[in-house]
Amino acid sequence: MKKCERCGASNAERARFCSNCAAPFATVEGSNAALRSPVEPSEASLPATLDDVAPPTAARVESSADFYRALGTICATFGRIALFLFGRVCLFFKRCADAFWRSSEPSRTRFFSRVLSFGRDAARSFAAIFTPSTRWSESAPPNFLWPSLVLFFLWSRPCALVAVVYSILSSEARRSGSAATARRRDASARRWILLELLCVALKALFEAFCISLPFLKRLFF
């Protein structure tokens, strides 16, 4: 039995009109049928094939080929620049060697003596870092300019930069004839160099500990 929505009278299930007020049931059934029927997507809204969604294979191949072609051009350009610079450096050293061997023997002797003197002074400067200041020469204290520069270019820390500044000031005091001032500034430069070496050693120990930490965990934990 189904009831009429207008008057509330009971009617048979197959009745199309109400027996009391003659109201049609077709609109209700049509609305229920419309609610029960699934809405199917239109075929026109769907792509026919995957080619309509994805770009064509030829276009993808073309774009990848352009990318690799541009990458190869960049690498070739950098390679040419590197070869050009390498050739210029080799030519410069060749000309320097030719000029050196074409020079007279006294000039070569003076050059080698200066190189040996420079190496000896640099070795003394590095050795004086770990030498007590009481053993330094009163008239000619060691200069720590080269050790400071080497440490600065190796690790680029502020401690080495301060040591470079103190070494330059010590050189100026030595040229002006003030040995006591040069000695005091050399002592300050050495302290900063030792602080730089301590920082480097602590960093090396920390990195070694971090590297060995997984192995220590496997051994003891």
Backbone bond lengths (Angstrom), bond angles and torsions (degrees), N, CA, C in turn:
res aa  C-N    CA-C-N  psi(-1)  N-CA   C-N-CA  omega(-1)  CA-C   N-CA-C  phi
1 M - - - 1.452 - - 1.532 109.56 -
2 K 1.298 114.89 143.38 1.455 119.96 175.51 1.514 109.24 -132.32
3 K 1.302 116.14 144.68 1.460 122.11 -175.51 1.518 110.75 -98.46
4 C 1.281 115.05 148.43 1.453 121.71 177.23 1.518 109.39 -78.67
5 E 1.290 115.31 136.26 1.459 119.72 -178.94 1.531 111.74 -75.17
6 R 1.342 117.43 -18.90 1.466 119.72 -177.34 1.536 111.66 -86.19
7 C 1.357 116.30 -50.44 1.466 119.50 -175.53 1.509 114.13 -112.33
8 G 1.344 119.41 -14.63 1.443 122.66 178.90 1.493 114.90 83.65
9 A 1.347 118.27 11.13 1.461 120.83 -179.98 1.514 110.84 -76.51
10 S 1.348 116.36 150.17 1.464 122.01 179.89 1.520 108.77 -84.95
11 N 1.342 116.53 139.51 1.462 123.28 -177.97 1.519 107.89 -138.77
12 A 1.335 113.24 163.16 1.467 118.88 177.99 1.534 110.09 -69.88
13 E 1.349 114.53 160.97 1.458 119.57 -176.32 1.521 110.89 -66.34
14 R 1.364 117.06 -32.80 1.464 120.16 -176.40 1.527 112.97 -89.92
15 A 1.323 117.48 0.41 1.469 120.59 -177.69 1.506 110.73 -69.58
16 R 1.326 116.07 136.33 1.456 121.78 179.16 1.520 111.35 -100.06
17 F 1.377 116.87 -15.82 1.456 121.24 178.31 1.521 108.23 -134.04
18 C 1.288 115.19 149.95 1.466 120.25 178.65 1.544 109.39 -71.38
19 S 1.350 115.86 136.17 1.456 120.16 -178.53 1.526 112.18 -76.10
20 N 1.319 117.63 -13.33 1.450 121.37 -178.06 1.535 112.37 -98.15
21 C 1.361 116.02 -50.50 1.472 118.96 -175.93 1.519 113.11 -115.66
22 A 1.321 116.81 1.31 1.475 123.17 177.71 1.522 113.68 61.88
23 A 1.353 116.37 29.35 1.478 119.85 176.15 1.522 108.96 -78.61
24 P 1.333 119.00 133.30 1.471 120.56 -178.14 1.550 111.40 -73.01
25 F 1.333 114.04 145.98 1.474 120.54 174.34 1.531 112.52 -97.46
26 A 1.318 118.54 0.02 1.481 120.42 -174.35 1.526 111.22 -65.91
27 T 1.337 118.71 -36.01 1.471 120.44 -178.27 1.523 111.76 -66.46
28 V 1.348 116.10 -38.10 1.464 120.05 179.50 1.511 111.28 -67.85
29 E 1.379 114.15 -45.18 1.461 116.94 179.26 1.510 111.39 -63.88
30 G 1.349 116.18 -37.75 1.460 118.60 179.62 1.511 111.87 -64.34
31 S 1.368 114.67 -39.46 1.467 116.75 179.44 1.509 111.31 -68.54
32 N 1.368 116.87 -38.76 1.469 118.90 177.63 1.515 111.31 -65.19
33 A 1.325 117.41 -39.12 1.462 120.94 178.87 1.510 110.60 -65.36
34 A 1.334 114.64 -37.25 1.468 117.62 178.63 1.512 111.19 -67.07
35 L 1.379 115.69 -35.37 1.463 118.51 178.48 1.513 111.86 -71.44
36 R 1.401 115.26 -35.07 1.459 117.93 -177.93 1.512 113.06 -77.43
37 S 1.309 119.23 -25.13 1.467 121.00 -175.82 1.520 109.58 -78.12
38 P 1.327 117.86 128.45 1.478 120.20 178.80 1.513 111.85 -70.56
39 V 1.310 115.08 145.93 1.462 120.87 178.96 1.516 107.83 -88.06
40 E 1.268 117.16 114.32 1.455 121.78 -179.52 1.515 109.43 -91.18
41 P 1.326 117.13 139.56 1.473 119.17 179.10 1.504 111.54 -66.84
42 S 1.274 114.00 149.45 1.460 119.85 179.53 1.514 109.69 -74.25
43 E 1.306 114.65 141.55 1.453 119.14 179.80 1.514 112.14 -67.92
44 A 1.323 115.26 -24.38 1.462 118.00 -179.05 1.515 111.66 -72.36
45 S 1.379 117.28 -24.78 1.461 118.95 -178.80 1.523 113.11 -80.82
46 L 1.311 118.40 -17.62 1.465 121.83 -179.45 1.519 110.27 -90.69
47 P 1.360 116.79 145.61 1.472 118.50 175.85 1.511 110.95 -70.33
48 A 1.283 115.03 145.72 1.460 119.54 -178.55 1.522 111.36 -68.62
49 T 1.319 117.22 -48.22 1.466 122.49 -179.26 1.509 109.08 -135.63
50 L 1.349 116.37 175.40 1.459 121.52 176.57 1.519 112.27 -69.75
51 D 1.305 117.38 -20.87 1.470 120.26 179.02 1.519 111.98 -65.69
52 D 1.389 115.75 -25.52 1.460 118.23 178.06 1.520 112.17 -73.36
53 V 1.348 117.51 -23.77 1.465 121.61 -179.64 1.519 110.76 -92.98
54 A 1.319 118.44 -54.58 1.464 122.97 -177.52 1.514 110.14 -83.29
55 P 1.325 117.23 149.13 1.461 119.09 176.65 1.516 110.49 -67.34
56 P 1.276 117.62 156.77 1.458 119.92 -178.76 1.525 111.70 -62.37
57 T 1.333 115.43 152.06 1.471 120.60 -179.20 1.518 111.05 -64.14
58 A 1.292 117.51 -36.63 1.466 120.40 -179.64 1.519 111.03 -62.73
59 A 1.351 116.53 -38.54 1.470 119.49 179.31 1.520 110.77 -67.82
60 R 1.353 116.68 -39.63 1.463 119.28 178.05 1.522 111.26 -64.79
61 V 1.295 117.54 -43.40 1.466 120.95 178.44 1.514 111.06 -63.29
62 E 1.325 115.67 -38.66 1.462 119.71 179.58 1.523 111.34 -65.15
63 S 1.339 117.29 -42.75 1.462 120.12 179.91 1.517 111.45 -65.78
64 S 1.341 118.61 -42.22 1.464 120.37 177.84 1.521 111.00 -65.51
65 A 1.321 117.43 -36.87 1.465 120.01 177.63 1.524 110.94 -65.12
66 D 1.320 117.52 -39.61 1.469 120.25 176.69 1.517 111.74 -63.86
67 F 1.348 116.24 -39.39 1.471 119.75 179.57 1.530 110.84 -63.04
68 Y 1.334 116.21 -48.92 1.467 118.97 -179.13 1.524 111.66 -67.36
69 R 1.329 117.01 -31.17 1.456 119.54 176.96 1.525 110.85 -67.16
70 A 1.333 116.56 -41.88 1.473 119.84 177.58 1.523 111.47 -66.46
71 L 1.350 116.65 -39.82 1.463 119.84 177.61 1.523 111.50 -63.36
72 G 1.314 116.97 -41.22 1.457 120.05 176.95 1.522 112.44 -64.50
73 T 1.323 117.15 -37.40 1.466 120.21 177.69 1.525 111.65 -64.53
74 I 1.354 115.96 -41.77 1.473 119.43 178.84 1.526 111.02 -64.35
75 C 1.334 116.76 -45.08 1.472 120.12 179.19 1.526 111.29 -62.75
76 A 1.319 117.09 -40.78 1.461 119.81 179.00 1.524 111.34 -65.11
77 T 1.333 116.96 -37.27 1.468 120.33 178.67 1.520 111.34 -65.18
78 F 1.334 116.55 -46.37 1.462 119.79 178.24 1.523 111.46 -64.09
79 G 1.327 116.96 -36.48 1.453 119.73 177.19 1.523 112.40 -64.62
80 R 1.321 116.57 -40.46 1.462 119.61 177.11 1.521 111.92 -64.62
81 I 1.336 116.30 -40.87 1.473 119.56 178.10 1.523 110.87 -63.29
82 A 1.357 116.50 -43.25 1.461 120.08 -179.97 1.533 111.01 -64.31
83 L 1.331 117.14 -41.54 1.465 119.93 178.33 1.523 111.08 -65.10
84 F 1.331 116.69 -38.76 1.465 119.85 178.74 1.529 110.83 -63.64
85 L 1.347 117.03 -45.89 1.462 120.04 179.39 1.525 111.31 -65.24
86 F 1.325 116.91 -39.67 1.467 119.89 178.58 1.524 111.21 -63.76
87 G 1.337 116.44 -40.43 1.461 119.19 177.43 1.521 112.48 -64.76
88 R 1.333 116.48 -39.48 1.474 119.41 178.34 1.515 111.78 -65.83
89 V 1.338 117.13 -39.62 1.468 120.09 178.64 1.519 110.84 -65.89
90 C 1.329 116.17 -42.79 1.476 119.50 177.48 1.525 111.26 -62.75
91 L 1.329 117.41 -40.36 1.460 120.53 178.24 1.525 110.92 -64.67
92 F 1.328 117.36 -39.59 1.462 120.87 178.63 1.533 111.01 -62.61
93 F 1.322 116.51 -46.61 1.466 118.75 179.92 1.529 111.31 -67.56
94 K 1.324 117.28 -32.81 1.468 119.60 177.24 1.517 110.87 -65.21
95 R 1.329 116.18 -43.30 1.468 119.32 178.49 1.521 111.35 -65.35
96 C 1.335 116.33 -39.12 1.472 119.21 177.23 1.527 110.81 -63.11
97 A 1.343 116.25 -42.27 1.470 118.95 179.00 1.521 111.21 -65.77
98 D 1.344 117.34 -40.56 1.466 119.95 178.12 1.528 110.90 -62.96
99 A 1.349 116.52 -43.63 1.463 119.19 178.94 1.519 111.63 -65.17
100 F 1.327 116.22 -34.39 1.463 119.26 179.73 1.530 110.99 -68.53
101 W 1.318 117.37 -44.87 1.465 119.16 -177.32 1.525 111.94 -76.87
102 R 1.331 118.22 -20.27 1.460 119.78 174.98 1.528 112.65 -80.98
103 S 1.341 115.62 -14.36 1.462 119.10 179.49 1.527 110.18 -72.27
104 S 1.319 114.80 169.12 1.466 120.43 -178.15 1.526 110.44 -75.08
105 E 1.322 114.49 165.35 1.468 119.28 -178.08 1.530 112.58 -67.23
106 P 1.340 121.23 -38.90 1.474 119.19 175.87 1.526 113.41 -60.41
107 S 1.343 116.48 -35.50 1.474 119.04 178.05 1.523 110.88 -65.19
108 R 1.331 117.14 -42.59 1.465 119.99 177.98 1.527 110.75 -64.36
109 T 1.325 115.92 -38.24 1.464 119.14 178.71 1.528 111.20 -63.71
110 R 1.337 116.26 -43.37 1.461 119.37 177.88 1.524 111.35 -63.65
111 F 1.336 116.86 -38.05 1.469 119.97 179.31 1.523 111.01 -63.48
112 F 1.334 116.03 -47.22 1.458 118.90 -179.49 1.523 111.27 -65.70
113 S 1.324 116.72 -35.88 1.467 119.00 178.74 1.531 110.99 -66.97
114 R 1.342 117.02 -36.60 1.469 119.51 177.03 1.522 111.52 -67.92
115 V 1.325 115.61 -39.52 1.465 118.97 178.27 1.520 110.47 -63.70
116 L 1.333 117.07 -43.65 1.462 120.66 178.90 1.529 110.96 -65.03
117 S 1.338 116.70 -39.82 1.455 119.99 178.08 1.522 111.67 -64.43
118 F 1.331 115.62 -40.92 1.465 119.28 177.92 1.531 111.37 -63.71
119 G 1.337 116.36 -43.74 1.457 119.58 178.13 1.518 112.39 -63.51
120 R 1.328 115.97 -39.27 1.469 119.58 178.71 1.527 111.06 -65.94
121 D 1.331 117.07 -41.95 1.471 119.95 179.17 1.528 111.17 -65.96
122 A 1.329 116.28 -39.41 1.469 119.20 178.78 1.525 110.94 -65.56
123 A 1.353 116.91 -41.18 1.463 119.76 178.19 1.525 111.21 -64.50
124 R 1.335 116.58 -39.26 1.468 119.45 177.02 1.523 111.59 -65.42
125 S 1.329 116.81 -36.72 1.463 119.84 179.01 1.527 110.94 -65.05
126 F 1.350 116.57 -43.66 1.456 119.48 178.24 1.525 111.48 -66.12
127 A 1.333 117.15 -37.31 1.465 119.69 179.17 1.521 111.96 -71.18
128 A 1.347 117.43 -31.13 1.463 120.86 -178.69 1.526 112.46 -71.07
129 I 1.348 117.52 -14.19 1.465 119.50 178.07 1.524 110.22 -62.66
130 F 1.333 116.02 -39.12 1.464 120.89 -177.03 1.534 112.12 -101.17
131 T 1.329 116.33 15.48 1.458 121.32 177.55 1.524 109.07 -102.40
132 P 1.326 119.89 135.47 1.473 120.34 177.77 1.526 111.68 -60.55
133 S 1.312 115.60 147.27 1.468 119.96 -177.67 1.524 112.26 -66.99
134 T 1.321 117.58 -18.90 1.466 119.57 178.37 1.522 112.12 -69.33
135 R 1.318 116.89 -19.78 1.466 120.63 -179.62 1.522 112.47 -95.45
136 W 1.314 117.60 3.32 1.460 120.22 177.39 1.518 110.02 -75.52
137 S 1.309 114.90 155.65 1.458 120.45 177.23 1.527 109.54 -73.57
138 E 1.318 116.29 136.16 1.460 120.74 -178.65 1.525 111.84 -69.29
139 S 1.305 116.85 -37.28 1.470 120.75 -176.78 1.524 112.91 -84.51
140 A 1.334 116.78 -32.13 1.474 120.39 -177.30 1.522 109.26 -134.79
141 P 1.333 118.84 80.39 1.466 120.71 177.67 1.525 110.24 -68.60
142 P 1.315 117.32 154.67 1.475 119.51 -178.43 1.522 112.02 -67.11
143 N 1.314 114.31 151.76 1.461 120.83 177.69 1.531 108.47 -109.30
144 F 1.331 116.78 131.31 1.471 121.63 -175.05 1.523 111.92 -105.29
145 L 1.335 117.52 30.06 1.456 119.61 -177.77 1.532 111.40 -68.03
146 W 1.340 116.53 -48.10 1.463 118.95 -177.02 1.528 112.88 -67.54
147 P 1.333 119.70 -43.33 1.477 117.45 174.05 1.522 113.38 -60.20
148 S 1.345 116.73 -37.11 1.465 119.51 179.03 1.527 111.07 -65.55
149 L 1.337 116.03 -42.23 1.468 119.23 179.23 1.521 111.51 -65.47
150 V 1.332 116.47 -40.98 1.466 119.38 179.44 1.521 110.67 -62.83
151 L 1.330 117.40 -44.96 1.460 120.46 179.36 1.526 111.71 -65.67
152 F 1.334 116.66 -36.68 1.467 119.15 179.95 1.521 111.45 -67.80
153 F 1.336 117.40 -41.92 1.463 119.56 -179.45 1.520 112.08 -74.53
154 L 1.328 117.54 -22.91 1.459 119.36 178.08 1.522 111.84 -79.18
155 W 1.342 118.13 -42.82 1.464 120.42 -173.02 1.526 113.53 -122.83
156 S 1.335 119.05 -15.91 1.482 123.19 175.88 1.526 111.72 54.10
157 R 1.309 116.06 55.25 1.462 121.31 178.80 1.525 109.64 -107.23
158 P 1.339 117.24 155.59 1.476 120.02 179.01 1.521 113.54 -63.61
159 C 1.334 117.44 -30.04 1.470 119.86 -179.98 1.528 110.90 -61.92
160 A 1.328 116.62 -44.97 1.458 120.16 178.76 1.526 111.15 -66.14
161 L 1.327 117.25 -35.09 1.471 119.97 178.36 1.525 110.80 -65.18
162 V 1.325 117.90 -40.75 1.465 120.97 176.99 1.525 110.31 -64.69
163 A 1.333 116.70 -38.13 1.463 119.94 177.50 1.533 111.34 -64.40
164 V 1.337 116.89 -37.04 1.473 120.48 176.21 1.525 110.35 -62.24
165 V 1.323 117.43 -43.20 1.465 120.96 -179.66 1.528 110.71 -63.52
166 Y 1.327 117.06 -44.65 1.461 120.15 178.95 1.531 111.27 -64.64
167 S 1.323 117.80 -35.63 1.468 120.80 178.90 1.527 110.95 -66.97
168 I 1.340 116.96 -40.25 1.475 120.16 177.59 1.527 110.54 -64.93
169 L 1.330 116.49 -42.56 1.465 119.53 177.51 1.528 111.21 -64.21
170 S 1.318 117.04 -35.07 1.468 120.14 176.65 1.530 111.42 -65.95
171 S 1.340 116.92 -38.95 1.467 120.07 177.59 1.523 111.00 -63.48
172 E 1.339 116.38 -41.15 1.466 119.25 177.63 1.530 111.56 -64.48
173 A 1.338 117.74 -40.97 1.468 120.31 177.67 1.525 110.99 -65.63
174 R 1.331 117.19 -35.20 1.464 119.88 178.45 1.526 111.30 -67.62
175 R 1.339 116.64 -38.14 1.464 119.55 178.53 1.530 111.55 -69.41
176 S 1.322 115.87 -31.60 1.471 118.42 178.44 1.517 113.38 -80.52
177 G 1.327 117.94 -5.06 1.463 122.00 176.47 1.511 115.18 90.68
178 S 1.317 119.11 10.40 1.462 122.55 179.31 1.523 108.83 -97.07
179 A 1.330 116.37 91.23 1.463 120.70 -176.72 1.527 111.56 -70.81
180 A 1.342 117.80 -34.58 1.467 120.29 -179.02 1.529 110.97 -66.27
181 T 1.336 116.05 -42.42 1.472 119.43 178.18 1.525 111.34 -65.31
182 A 1.339 115.40 -40.78 1.466 119.24 178.07 1.515 111.04 -63.27
183 R 1.323 117.20 -39.14 1.459 121.08 179.39 1.528 110.74 -65.42
184 R 1.331 116.86 -41.86 1.461 120.62 179.85 1.528 111.38 -65.55
185 R 1.308 116.90 -40.88 1.462 119.63 178.90 1.531 111.70 -71.12
186 D 1.330 116.76 -34.40 1.466 119.15 175.17 1.523 111.18 -63.85
187 A 1.331 116.56 -37.68 1.468 119.58 177.34 1.532 110.94 -63.85
188 S 1.337 117.00 -40.01 1.462 120.08 176.74 1.526 111.41 -65.58
189 A 1.326 116.38 -40.88 1.468 119.72 178.32 1.519 110.66 -62.91
190 R 1.338 116.97 -39.19 1.461 119.24 -179.96 1.527 111.01 -66.89
191 R 1.320 118.21 -37.84 1.461 120.32 177.74 1.528 111.72 -61.74
192 W 1.327 116.00 -41.91 1.460 118.55 178.42 1.521 111.71 -68.54
193 I 1.329 117.28 -34.21 1.468 119.87 176.99 1.524 110.46 -66.10
194 L 1.337 116.69 -42.58 1.467 119.71 177.80 1.529 111.22 -64.13
195 L 1.329 117.02 -37.10 1.462 119.77 175.53 1.526 111.32 -64.69
196 E 1.329 116.43 -38.93 1.474 120.45 176.21 1.524 111.02 -62.48
197 L 1.326 116.97 -45.25 1.462 120.43 179.04 1.526 111.44 -64.40
198 L 1.330 117.03 -35.50 1.462 120.11 177.29 1.531 110.70 -65.75
199 C 1.332 117.16 -42.27 1.470 120.44 177.78 1.528 111.18 -62.54
200 V 1.331 116.20 -41.45 1.466 119.88 179.01 1.514 110.63 -64.66
201 A 1.343 117.32 -41.81 1.461 120.40 179.97 1.531 111.52 -65.61
202 L 1.340 117.12 -41.80 1.459 120.07 177.96 1.527 111.68 -64.34
203 K 1.321 116.17 -39.72 1.467 118.96 177.88 1.526 110.94 -65.24
204 A 1.338 116.72 -40.69 1.463 119.67 178.33 1.528 111.29 -64.00
205 L 1.342 116.95 -40.63 1.460 120.28 177.89 1.528 111.59 -64.99
206 F 1.333 116.45 -40.25 1.467 120.03 178.84 1.527 110.86 -65.09
207 E 1.328 117.38 -42.40 1.464 120.00 179.03 1.525 111.02 -66.40
208 A 1.346 116.94 -38.81 1.461 119.53 177.21 1.530 110.96 -64.69
209 F 1.346 116.61 -38.24 1.467 119.73 177.84 1.531 110.97 -66.05
210 C 1.338 116.90 -41.40 1.470 119.79 178.65 1.525 111.48 -64.30
211 I 1.332 116.81 -36.30 1.467 119.63 179.45 1.524 110.82 -70.67
212 S 1.336 116.62 -39.58 1.464 119.82 -177.41 1.523 113.27 -84.82
213 L 1.340 119.50 -4.93 1.456 121.69 -177.86 1.529 113.25 -61.19
214 P 1.343 120.87 -43.61 1.478 118.57 176.68 1.524 113.23 -60.66
215 F 1.343 117.39 -38.01 1.460 119.23 178.83 1.519 111.35 -68.76
216 L 1.367 117.55 -37.15 1.453 120.29 176.74 1.524 111.58 -65.18
217 K 1.335 116.75 -36.42 1.460 119.71 177.52 1.521 111.16 -64.50
218 R 1.328 116.35 -39.62 1.466 118.96 179.89 1.529 111.57 -69.43
219 L 1.333 116.63 -30.80 1.456 118.92 -177.24 1.518 112.97 -80.15
220 F 1.337 117.76 -40.08 1.457 120.68 -170.73 1.527 114.17 -111.24
221 F 1.320 119.14 -10.51 1.461 120.01 -177.34 1.524 111.09 -125.12
